[in-house]
Amino acid sequence: MASTVGTTVGEAVRWVQVGEATAPRIALTGEELPAEHPHVARAVADGVLGMTGAAAITALLDRVAVRVDPERLERAEEELVGLVPGLRPDQVAKLLARAEAHLDPDGVAPRHDDCVADRSFTLQERAGMLHLTGKLDADTDAGERDPRSVRQVQADALADLCRHAIGCTEVPTGPQATIVVRVDLADLEAGTGVATIDGVTQPIPAGAVRRLAADGQIIPCVLGGGSEILDWGRTRRLFSPAQKLALVERDGGCVSCGAPPAWCHVHHVNWWKRDGGSTDLDNGVLLCTGCHHRLHADGWDIHIDGPGIHATVWLIPPPWIDPHRTPRPTGTRRYTLTA
């Protein structure tokens, strides 16, 4: 197939896998059976879902099939088929990582352990320059003994150095950092289940969050209490840090491209000067600088349904992109399964 079509062997393998997963089947008794993944098959036949997205979905479903109830797996397939179209490859990877954690939470810890074991860091001098090469996991727990390799020790040393720099109060220009971790309180207390970290695609075990919480500041997601003002009206132009944290909980990052919250600023939907817009949650969305300029230049509209962090944000394309101007979902809804 690769020779005939002129594609790579890897791409041809993906086509074959999608074909096997979406073709009608015949039982040993001669009975005709539906495709193994009928929702993917229908979306591919209708031209809604491409080969790359179809291969990614079927690979995920096959990987967790032995540990997930078939009915729940089918509901997840249907939901994924509706979420994947329109996403970039990095966004698809983020969606599927969270979907796998949602469907198979018991598999998160082994995958996290594999990441911990695969961490490394090397420092080399070549041609008068220092070359840094490293792979770092989100959390490191060496336990009572030290079975680490030299590369793992170097990776942990770099992580320790960064943690010291972030928390150091002796350096006038020391950086400040806020890490937002999402986890159910019951899971955090029990050390079970999974959690997500803003800016990190792969979910991590709740047990790892407990270790991180031992020496980090915890910001519980109880926003809008008596000590923080989340709606300022016209009394101030710039959104406050508390407001940005609240919008991070709703949007998860840039509402257009999904960039991490640290890369985003809060944009007034109704402009402050032109429209007399207010500095309130109902009038703010997270946008990275690139998307902020692109949406204005291309004529996109932003619509917010509902109040505060429970609102639903929609991007409405200009007529030259979509003549029907069909609203497109944004934020964490693009990466979250409900099935």
ROVO-814558 format. One record per residue (C-alpha): residue number from 1; y negated, x, z. Coordinates in nm, 3 decimals. Layout:
+-----+---------+---------+---------+
|   i |       y |       x |       z |
+-----+---------+---------+---------+
| NUM |       Y |       X |       Z |
...
+-----+---------+---------+---------+
END
This chain:
+-----+---------+---------+---------+
|   i |       y |       x |       z |
+-----+---------+---------+---------+
|   1 |   0.000 |   0.000 |   0.000 |
|   2 |  -0.238 |   0.283 |   0.084 |
|   3 |  -0.174 |   0.444 |  -0.256 |
|   4 |  -0.206 |   0.119 |  -0.450 |
|   5 |  -0.527 |  -0.004 |  -0.287 |
|   6 |  -0.677 |   0.339 |  -0.233 |
|   7 |  -0.722 |   0.309 |   0.143 |
|   8 |  -0.605 |   0.522 |   0.435 |
|   9 |  -0.257 |   0.502 |   0.583 |
|  10 |  -0.403 |   0.389 |   0.915 |
|  11 |  -0.589 |   0.100 |   0.750 |
|  12 |  -0.275 |   0.000 |   0.557 |
|  13 |  -0.077 |  -0.004 |   0.881 |
|  14 |  -0.334 |  -0.240 |   1.034 |
|  15 |  -0.302 |  -0.472 |   0.732 |
|  16 |   0.075 |  -0.480 |   0.770 |
|  17 |   0.046 |  -0.555 |   1.143 |
|  18 |  -0.196 |  -0.840 |   1.079 |
|  19 |   0.031 |  -0.973 |   0.803 |
|  20 |   0.334 |  -0.975 |   1.033 |
|  21 |   0.135 |  -1.147 |   1.309 |
|  22 |  -0.015 |  -1.417 |   1.085 |
|  23 |   0.259 |  -1.500 |   0.834 |
|  24 |   0.481 |  -1.810 |   0.873 |
|  25 |   0.823 |  -1.734 |   1.022 |
|  26 |   1.177 |  -1.862 |   0.968 |
|  27 |   1.420 |  -1.890 |   1.259 |
|  28 |   1.783 |  -1.780 |   1.235 |
|  29 |   1.868 |  -2.149 |   1.201 |
|  30 |   1.651 |  -2.176 |   0.890 |
|  31 |   1.381 |  -2.370 |   1.074 |
|  32 |   1.024 |  -2.293 |   0.967 |
|  33 |   0.808 |  -2.164 |   1.254 |
|  34 |   0.430 |  -2.122 |   1.274 |
|  35 |   0.270 |  -1.778 |   1.268 |
|  36 |   0.301 |  -1.568 |   1.582 |
|  37 |  -0.078 |  -1.585 |   1.619 |
|  38 |  -0.185 |  -1.907 |   1.444 |
|  39 |  -0.553 |  -1.899 |   1.545 |
|  40 |  -0.592 |  -1.547 |   1.406 |
|  41 |  -0.404 |  -1.654 |   1.092 |
|  42 |  -0.636 |  -1.950 |   1.036 |
|  43 |  -0.951 |  -1.741 |   1.090 |
|  44 |  -0.830 |  -1.471 |   0.849 |
|  45 |  -0.736 |  -1.731 |   0.584 |
|  46 |  -1.079 |  -1.897 |   0.618 |
|  47 |  -1.257 |  -1.563 |   0.580 |
|  48 |  -1.411 |  -1.589 |   0.928 |
|  49 |  -1.227 |  -1.289 |   1.073 |
|  50 |  -1.184 |  -0.951 |   0.904 |
|  51 |  -0.882 |  -0.719 |   0.916 |
|  52 |  -1.028 |  -0.487 |   1.179 |
|  53 |  -1.106 |  -0.768 |   1.423 |
|  54 |  -0.776 |  -0.941 |   1.355 |
|  55 |  -0.580 |  -0.620 |   1.416 |
|  56 |  -0.766 |  -0.556 |   1.742 |
|  57 |  -0.699 |  -0.909 |   1.872 |
|  58 |  -0.331 |  -0.912 |   1.778 |
|  59 |  -0.277 |  -0.566 |   1.929 |
|  60 |  -0.428 |  -0.684 |   2.259 |
|  61 |  -0.227 |  -1.008 |   2.264 |
|  62 |   0.099 |  -0.825 |   2.189 |
|  63 |   0.023 |  -0.567 |   2.457 |
|  64 |  -0.015 |  -0.822 |   2.737 |
|  65 |   0.230 |  -1.086 |   2.608 |
|  66 |   0.514 |  -0.992 |   2.845 |
|  67 |   0.288 |  -1.040 |   3.150 |
|  68 |   0.086 |  -1.348 |   3.054 |
|  69 |   0.190 |  -1.711 |   3.034 |
|  70 |   0.225 |  -1.815 |   2.666 |
|  71 |  -0.004 |  -2.116 |   2.700 |
|  72 |  -0.277 |  -1.906 |   2.859 |
|  73 |  -0.229 |  -1.640 |   2.593 |
|  74 |  -0.279 |  -1.896 |   2.317 |
|  75 |  -0.601 |  -2.023 |   2.478 |
|  76 |  -0.725 |  -1.664 |   2.500 |
|  77 |  -0.639 |  -1.608 |   2.132 |
|  78 |  -0.839 |  -1.913 |   2.031 |
|  79 |  -1.136 |  -1.801 |   2.239 |
|  80 |  -1.127 |  -1.443 |   2.110 |
|  81 |  -1.120 |  -1.564 |   1.749 |
|  82 |  -1.445 |  -1.747 |   1.820 |
|  83 |  -1.610 |  -1.452 |   1.997 |
|  84 |  -1.523 |  -1.152 |   1.775 |
|  85 |  -1.697 |  -1.249 |   1.447 |
|  86 |  -2.047 |  -1.103 |   1.433 |
|  87 |  -1.982 |  -0.828 |   1.689 |
|  88 |  -2.009 |  -0.457 |   1.616 |
|  89 |  -1.698 |  -0.238 |   1.674 |
|  90 |  -1.831 |  -0.112 |   2.009 |
|  91 |  -1.900 |  -0.469 |   2.118 |
|  92 |  -1.549 |  -0.576 |   2.012 |
|  93 |  -1.406 |  -0.291 |   2.221 |
|  94 |  -1.608 |  -0.409 |   2.522 |
|  95 |  -1.495 |  -0.770 |   2.474 |
|  96 |  -1.127 |  -0.674 |   2.442 |
|  97 |  -1.138 |  -0.441 |   2.744 |
|  98 |  -1.274 |  -0.722 |   2.960 |
|  99 |  -1.033 |  -0.972 |   2.807 |
| 100 |  -0.738 |  -0.747 |   2.891 |
| 101 |  -0.859 |  -0.714 |   3.250 |
| 102 |  -0.903 |  -1.092 |   3.266 |
| 103 |  -0.556 |  -1.164 |   3.131 |
| 104 |  -0.370 |  -0.879 |   3.302 |
| 105 |  -0.558 |  -0.772 |   3.619 |
| 106 |  -0.249 |  -0.590 |   3.750 |
| 107 |  -0.271 |  -0.350 |   3.456 |
| 108 |  -0.624 |  -0.230 |   3.537 |
| 109 |  -0.520 |   0.007 |   3.817 |
| 110 |  -0.261 |   0.198 |   3.606 |
| 111 |  -0.511 |   0.237 |   3.322 |
| 112 |  -0.774 |   0.358 |   3.571 |
| 113 |  -0.524 |   0.607 |   3.715 |
| 114 |  -0.463 |   0.740 |   3.363 |
| 115 |  -0.838 |   0.792 |   3.320 |
| 116 |  -0.859 |   0.975 |   3.653 |
| 117 |  -0.571 |   1.204 |   3.553 |
| 118 |  -0.733 |   1.274 |   3.215 |
| 119 |  -1.071 |   1.387 |   3.351 |
| 120 |  -1.181 |   1.740 |   3.263 |
| 121 |  -1.483 |   1.968 |   3.235 |
| 122 |  -1.526 |   2.309 |   3.070 |
| 123 |  -1.823 |   2.546 |   3.060 |
| 124 |  -1.825 |   2.817 |   2.793 |
| 125 |  -2.080 |   3.066 |   2.663 |
| 126 |  -2.077 |   3.115 |   2.288 |
| 127 |  -2.339 |   3.281 |   2.069 |
| 128 |  -2.587 |   3.293 |   2.354 |
| 129 |  -2.557 |   2.922 |   2.439 |
| 130 |  -2.378 |   2.732 |   2.713 |
| 131 |  -2.135 |   2.467 |   2.584 |
| 132 |  -2.045 |   2.180 |   2.820 |
| 133 |  -1.744 |   1.965 |   2.737 |
| 134 |  -1.618 |   1.698 |   2.973 |
| 135 |  -1.445 |   1.365 |   3.025 |
| 136 |  -1.536 |   1.194 |   3.354 |
| 137 |  -1.388 |   0.881 |   3.508 |
| 138 |  -1.598 |   0.625 |   3.694 |
| 139 |  -1.453 |   0.719 |   4.032 |
| 140 |  -1.251 |   1.012 |   4.167 |
| 141 |  -1.019 |   1.001 |   4.468 |
| 142 |  -0.831 |   1.325 |   4.535 |
| 143 |  -0.651 |   1.194 |   4.844 |
| 144 |  -0.531 |   1.418 |   5.128 |
| 145 |  -0.387 |   1.691 |   4.906 |
| 146 |  -0.543 |   1.856 |   4.605 |
| 147 |  -0.314 |   1.830 |   4.301 |
| 148 |  -0.604 |   1.876 |   4.060 |
| 149 |  -0.603 |   2.115 |   3.769 |
| 150 |  -0.889 |   2.363 |   3.718 |
| 151 |  -1.052 |   2.133 |   3.463 |
| 152 |  -1.026 |   1.837 |   3.700 |
| 153 |  -1.183 |   2.039 |   3.983 |
| 154 |  -1.469 |   2.133 |   3.750 |
| 155 |  -1.514 |   1.767 |   3.648 |
| 156 |  -1.531 |   1.661 |   4.012 |
| 157 |  -1.775 |   1.941 |   4.090 |
| 158 |  -2.010 |   1.818 |   3.817 |
| 159 |  -1.984 |   1.462 |   3.951 |
| 160 |  -2.063 |   1.587 |   4.303 |
| 161 |  -2.364 |   1.777 |   4.173 |
| 162 |  -2.496 |   1.466 |   3.998 |
| 163 |  -2.444 |   1.252 |   4.309 |
| 164 |  -2.636 |   1.507 |   4.516 |
| 165 |  -2.924 |   1.516 |   4.267 |
| 166 |  -2.950 |   1.137 |   4.259 |
| 167 |  -2.964 |   1.107 |   4.639 |
| 168 |  -3.166 |   1.421 |   4.713 |
| 169 |  -3.497 |   1.351 |   4.890 |
| 170 |  -3.607 |   1.715 |   4.908 |
| 171 |  -3.697 |   1.743 |   4.538 |
| 172 |  -4.029 |   1.572 |   4.454 |
| 173 |  -3.910 |   1.488 |   4.102 |
| 174 |  -3.561 |   1.377 |   4.210 |
| 175 |  -3.429 |   1.088 |   3.998 |
| 176 |  -3.360 |   0.739 |   4.125 |
| 177 |  -3.062 |   0.531 |   4.017 |
| 178 |  -2.929 |   0.180 |   4.073 |
| 179 |  -2.568 |   0.105 |   3.980 |
| 180 |  -2.478 |  -0.262 |   3.951 |
| 181 |  -2.110 |  -0.337 |   4.020 |
| 182 |  -1.978 |  -0.693 |   3.979 |
| 183 |  -1.678 |  -0.796 |   4.189 |
| 184 |  -1.571 |  -1.104 |   4.383 |
| 185 |  -1.629 |  -1.064 |   4.756 |
| 186 |  -1.270 |  -1.164 |   4.838 |
| 187 |  -1.137 |  -0.903 |   4.592 |
| 188 |  -1.368 |  -0.637 |   4.737 |
| 189 |  -1.253 |  -0.707 |   5.093 |
| 190 |  -0.885 |  -0.713 |   4.997 |
| 191 |  -0.905 |  -0.418 |   4.757 |
| 192 |  -0.738 |  -0.622 |   4.482 |
| 193 |  -0.854 |  -0.756 |   4.148 |
| 194 |  -1.099 |  -0.592 |   3.910 |
| 195 |  -1.470 |  -0.514 |   3.885 |
| 196 |  -1.717 |  -0.425 |   3.611 |
| 197 |  -1.997 |  -0.167 |   3.612 |
| 198 |  -2.310 |  -0.206 |   3.401 |
| 199 |  -2.295 |   0.047 |   3.119 |
| 200 |  -1.918 |   0.107 |   3.151 |
| 201 |  -1.694 |  -0.078 |   2.903 |
| 202 |  -1.362 |  -0.052 |   3.086 |
| 203 |  -1.321 |  -0.260 |   3.408 |
| 204 |  -1.203 |  -0.071 |   3.717 |
| 205 |  -0.985 |  -0.174 |   4.014 |
| 206 |  -1.155 |  -0.334 |   4.313 |
| 207 |  -0.999 |  -0.061 |   4.528 |
| 208 |  -1.207 |   0.197 |   4.342 |
| 209 |  -1.519 |  -0.009 |   4.414 |
| 210 |  -1.436 |   0.003 |   4.786 |
| 211 |  -1.429 |   0.382 |   4.768 |
| 212 |  -1.761 |   0.386 |   4.583 |
| 213 |  -1.907 |   0.147 |   4.842 |
| 214 |  -1.820 |   0.383 |   5.125 |
| 215 |  -2.113 |   0.612 |   5.045 |
| 216 |  -2.335 |   0.406 |   4.815 |
| 217 |  -2.596 |   0.139 |   4.856 |
| 218 |  -2.453 |  -0.208 |   4.794 |
| 219 |  -2.675 |  -0.468 |   4.629 |
| 220 |  -2.500 |  -0.805 |   4.668 |
| 221 |  -2.566 |  -1.056 |   4.395 |
| 222 |  -2.765 |  -1.291 |   4.617 |
| 223 |  -3.085 |  -1.304 |   4.419 |
| 224 |  -3.399 |  -1.503 |   4.482 |
| 225 |  -3.393 |  -1.494 |   4.862 |
| 226 |  -3.696 |  -1.526 |   5.083 |
| 227 |  -3.777 |  -1.155 |   5.065 |
| 228 |  -3.812 |  -1.134 |   4.686 |
| 229 |  -4.044 |  -1.321 |   4.449 |
| 230 |  -3.865 |  -1.395 |   4.122 |
| 231 |  -4.140 |  -1.606 |   3.957 |
| 232 |  -4.492 |  -1.461 |   3.938 |
| 233 |  -4.656 |  -1.697 |   3.690 |
| 234 |  -4.977 |  -1.541 |   3.556 |
| 235 |  -5.051 |  -1.335 |   3.870 |
| 236 |  -4.895 |  -1.018 |   3.722 |
| 237 |  -4.809 |  -0.901 |   3.374 |
| 238 |  -4.508 |  -0.671 |   3.428 |
| 239 |  -4.174 |  -0.799 |   3.556 |
| 240 |  -4.073 |  -0.666 |   3.899 |
| 241 |  -3.754 |  -0.464 |   3.975 |
| 242 |  -3.610 |  -0.769 |   4.154 |
| 243 |  -3.670 |  -0.982 |   3.845 |
| 244 |  -3.502 |  -0.722 |   3.621 |
| 245 |  -3.197 |  -0.715 |   3.850 |
| 246 |  -3.176 |  -1.092 |   3.829 |
| 247 |  -3.199 |  -1.083 |   3.448 |
| 248 |  -2.936 |  -0.807 |   3.435 |
| 249 |  -2.700 |  -1.048 |   3.610 |
| 250 |  -2.772 |  -1.311 |   3.345 |
| 251 |  -2.804 |  -1.102 |   3.026 |
| 252 |  -2.583 |  -0.802 |   3.109 |
| 253 |  -2.801 |  -0.577 |   2.891 |
| 254 |  -2.995 |  -0.609 |   2.566 |
| 255 |  -2.948 |  -0.969 |   2.447 |
| 256 |  -2.937 |  -0.849 |   2.087 |
| 257 |  -2.729 |  -0.528 |   2.069 |
| 258 |  -2.578 |  -0.523 |   2.420 |
| 259 |  -2.730 |  -0.186 |   2.518 |
| 260 |  -2.694 |  -0.102 |   2.891 |
| 261 |  -2.959 |  -0.242 |   3.129 |
| 262 |  -3.100 |   0.107 |   3.194 |
| 263 |  -3.209 |   0.122 |   2.829 |
| 264 |  -3.384 |  -0.216 |   2.842 |
| 265 |  -3.716 |  -0.359 |   2.949 |
| 266 |  -3.800 |  -0.723 |   3.019 |
| 267 |  -3.967 |  -0.898 |   2.727 |
| 268 |  -4.184 |  -1.210 |   2.755 |
| 269 |  -4.034 |  -1.478 |   2.526 |
| 270 |  -4.373 |  -1.648 |   2.514 |
| 271 |  -4.599 |  -1.345 |   2.483 |
| 272 |  -4.829 |  -1.265 |   2.774 |
| 273 |  -5.148 |  -1.229 |   2.570 |
| 274 |  -5.089 |  -1.432 |   2.253 |
| 275 |  -4.912 |  -1.733 |   2.409 |
| 276 |  -5.033 |  -1.712 |   2.768 |
| 277 |  -4.673 |  -1.667 |   2.880 |
| 278 |  -4.581 |  -1.633 |   3.247 |
| 279 |  -4.394 |  -1.353 |   3.421 |
| 280 |  -4.107 |  -1.578 |   3.528 |
| 281 |  -3.729 |  -1.556 |   3.484 |
| 282 |  -3.738 |  -1.856 |   3.251 |
| 283 |  -3.966 |  -1.657 |   3.019 |
| 284 |  -3.796 |  -1.318 |   3.029 |
| 285 |  -3.507 |  -1.151 |   2.845 |
| 286 |  -3.371 |  -0.796 |   2.840 |
| 287 |  -3.431 |  -0.605 |   2.516 |
| 288 |  -3.396 |  -0.239 |   2.425 |
| 289 |  -3.694 |  -0.086 |   2.245 |
| 290 |  -3.526 |  -0.086 |   1.903 |
| 291 |  -3.423 |  -0.452 |   1.917 |
| 292 |  -3.762 |  -0.552 |   2.060 |
| 293 |  -3.940 |  -0.421 |   1.748 |
| 294 |  -3.667 |  -0.538 |   1.508 |
| 295 |  -3.664 |  -0.898 |   1.634 |
| 296 |  -4.041 |  -0.923 |   1.600 |
| 297 |  -4.049 |  -0.759 |   1.257 |
| 298 |  -3.763 |  -0.969 |   1.114 |
| 299 |  -3.878 |  -1.305 |   1.252 |
| 300 |  -3.608 |  -1.384 |   1.508 |
| 301 |  -3.673 |  -1.646 |   1.777 |
| 302 |  -3.541 |  -1.650 |   2.134 |
| 303 |  -3.460 |  -1.975 |   2.313 |
| 304 |  -3.369 |  -2.012 |   2.682 |
| 305 |  -3.184 |  -2.320 |   2.812 |
| 306 |  -3.177 |  -2.381 |   3.186 |
| 307 |  -3.338 |  -2.218 |   3.490 |
| 308 |  -3.328 |  -1.862 |   3.624 |
| 309 |  -3.014 |  -1.650 |   3.611 |
| 310 |  -2.804 |  -1.957 |   3.526 |
| 311 |  -2.988 |  -2.009 |   3.196 |
| 312 |  -2.831 |  -1.972 |   2.853 |
| 313 |  -3.011 |  -1.742 |   2.607 |
| 314 |  -2.982 |  -1.794 |   2.232 |
| 315 |  -3.098 |  -1.577 |   1.942 |
| 316 |  -3.212 |  -1.781 |   1.641 |
| 317 |  -3.202 |  -1.584 |   1.312 |
| 318 |  -3.479 |  -1.612 |   1.053 |
| 319 |  -3.417 |  -1.829 |   0.743 |
| 320 |  -3.361 |  -1.527 |   0.517 |
| 321 |  -3.060 |  -1.427 |   0.731 |
| 322 |  -2.929 |  -1.778 |   0.804 |
| 323 |  -3.090 |  -2.073 |   0.618 |
| 324 |  -2.951 |  -2.310 |   0.884 |
| 325 |  -3.091 |  -2.092 |   1.167 |
| 326 |  -2.776 |  -2.144 |   1.376 |
| 327 |  -2.833 |  -2.021 |   1.736 |
| 328 |  -2.621 |  -1.720 |   1.832 |
| 329 |  -2.491 |  -1.658 |   2.186 |
| 330 |  -2.615 |  -1.354 |   2.375 |
| 331 |  -2.554 |  -1.159 |   2.693 |
| 332 |  -2.235 |  -1.144 |   2.895 |
| 333 |  -2.106 |  -1.465 |   2.736 |
| 334 |  -2.010 |  -1.261 |   2.430 |
| 335 |  -1.763 |  -1.057 |   2.635 |
| 336 |  -1.628 |  -1.312 |   2.885 |
| 337 |  -1.315 |  -1.524 |   2.849 |
| 338 |  -1.296 |  -1.857 |   3.028 |
| 339 |  -0.932 |  -1.932 |   2.943 |
+-----+---------+---------+---------+
END
